[in-house]
């Protein structure tokens, strides 16, 4: 994988202002480069080192933090859309190698055509593979880890332009660091993932009262393969989602997907169009939010269906928002949610978005938010045009007190000083970063905030 043979020729373009999906991060890079493979990435890296400038790779811009922002007038933005091919696929072993710029959406469909699937996914699929890995993207499931746990190897261009192939056996420390690497230790150009045989999910969606759900949370989370719920602030109601894995080894006769009309009504009309109208109205008339929350919590009724896993795991998000998510020790999750509900009740805030709660298995990836512990996740959202500071600040205080770790791609105010005690391998990661990028070619303001500066 160390050659650009088969990749398309690199091109550059006149820089224009870049903005992320939510619209809360913007910058104008010195140049926008579209390298066509690892050799061209390496050339750009060496040029940056020689010129004392920086490079910042970007995916589809779905992070809310400034993790991908090309800061400073000397930063070139790397867009890996020309490193987005299917490079290898072995249906027998389930190993698939793809360019780092491939989107999860395309990968999911390529795998399905080959009778394969990723074992767990988050709830959107627009991200690039590299971007989703760099920020620690995860789904839900008490026995399942995040996307990075499915990585078996990757090709990376270091800060000196060297191209290395990393795995658990080769460049093991770099592999441990860069599986959730924040884009801080190099540019990932291709990734090998372990897929599993294609499977379906039987989705059961319903409602529950929050107090009863929290009282029986362990049974809820452990009693099915993939469980999550959404609490509607200003009510005691939740939307629950419970997904059970179903083998498709005998074919796809087990599938019972939503009909086109019903799926459009629930997932597009209610979840996007009507909800978007509710959010927009609440932005200008906050007094409407509480009654709208009560209506919304009842509008999404119970439903059961069975479809290919990626079609159940992921959904389209058309209502733009800003998000904060914290990963807690699972033992602290229920208490933190109870404290959050009480804090919302005491406040004058009017919150139109539901609070999302998920779980995952522990892993050993150095900067994974699930490193070393069973994990519960609490995610909060606001409309992209609404100030978030008061609400997110209140949530962050509760989650920090419970030992929370912030999602790297979602808004927070943590620093290297506050994050270091939360990650046993934090100093190991910083050491790998110093070795792999001693000139700070890949850094930006956000990385300096959460990891500390690199001597340049």
Buried (B, 14 or more C-beta within 10 A) or exposed (E): BBEBEEBBEBEEEEBEEBEBBBEBBEBEBBBBBBBBBBBBBBBBBBBBBEEEBBBBBBBBBBBBBBBBBBBBEBBBBBBBBBBBBBBEBEEEEBBBBBBBBBBBBBBBBBBBEBEBBBBBBBBBBBBBBBBBBBBBBBBBBBEBBBBBBBBBBBBBBBBBBBBBBBBEEEBEBBBBBBBBBBBBBBBBBBBBBBBBEBBBBBBBBBBBEBEEBBEEBBEBBEEBBBBBBBBBBBBBBBBBBBBBBBEBEEEEEBBEBBEEEEBBBBBBEBBBEBBBEBBBBBBEEBEBBBEBBBEBBEBBEEEEBBBBBBBBBBEEBEBBBBBBBBBBBBEBBBBBBBBBBEBBEEEEBBBBBBBBBBBBBBBBBBBBBBBBBBBBBBBBBBBBBBEBEEBBEBBBEBBBEBBBBBBBBBBBEBEBEEBBEBBEBBEBBBEBBBBBBBBBBBBBEBBBBBBBEBEE
